[in-house]
Amino acid sequence: HICDAHATQLKIAGISSTSFPTLSWLRESIKEIQLPSKFFLLVPGCSATQTHKRWPAEYFAEVAQRLVKERKIIPVLIG
């Protein structure tokens, strides 16, 4: 798991006390954002050092446009 890998890296750096992040905020209400009933989260990103993980911005845009046109689902861009 990535958390285990991070803990190992921190231990090598001399930081031996680690814990898992608190994720309780994921249970918070998002009603105030007033999202549509049908939406999807789009989290574009890439790796600066691993070129095989890069995806052009145009591809993210195409996914969003197709879902809006074909499925009437609204994209919500987060980062």
N, C-alpha and C positions, 0 to 999 in steps of 0.2 A: 504494500500500500504506500502511497506517496507520503503519508504522514510518517511512516516508519523510515522511509528514505531520508526525509528532512531531519528526523530525530538523529539518525546516524551521522548526517553531515554536521549537525550542531555539536554532537558529542566529539567528533574529530576536531572541531574548532574550540573545544574546551567547555562547551555548554552542556552539562549533563542533565539538568532538570528541565524536562519539556512536558507539555500536556497537550491534549487535543483541544482545538479551538471550541469556543462556545458557539453553538448554532441555534440557540433559543430564539434569536431574532427572526429566524425563518418562519416562526409561528405567528408573527405579528400580522395584524390586519392590513390589507392593502386597499381597502375600500376608498380611502381618501384620494387615491391615484385616479379613480374613476376609469378603470380599464373597460374596454368593450367585453361582451360576454364571450366572444371567441377571439383569442389572441395567442401569439406565440412569442417566446423570448428569443431574440437573436443576439448572440454574444460573439461578435467578430473579434478575431485575434490571430496572432501568428507567432512564430518563434523567430527571434532575431538571429539566432545562431544555427537553427536546424532548417535549412531551406526546404526539405521534404515535408515540413509541417505548414508551410505557407500556403495561404489560399487568397487569391486576388480579391480586392474589394468588390469588383464587378460580380463575382460569384455570389457573395452575400446579398448584393442588390438583386440579382436574378432570382434567388430563392425567395426573397421577400416579395418581389413583384409577382411571381408565379402563385404564391400562396394567397395573395390578395385577389388576384384575378380569377384563379381557378377554384379556390376554396372559400373566398370571402373572409379570410382570417387576417386580422390586423397585426403587423409586426410591432414589437416593442423592443427597441434597441437598447441594450445595456452593455456596460463595459467595466 
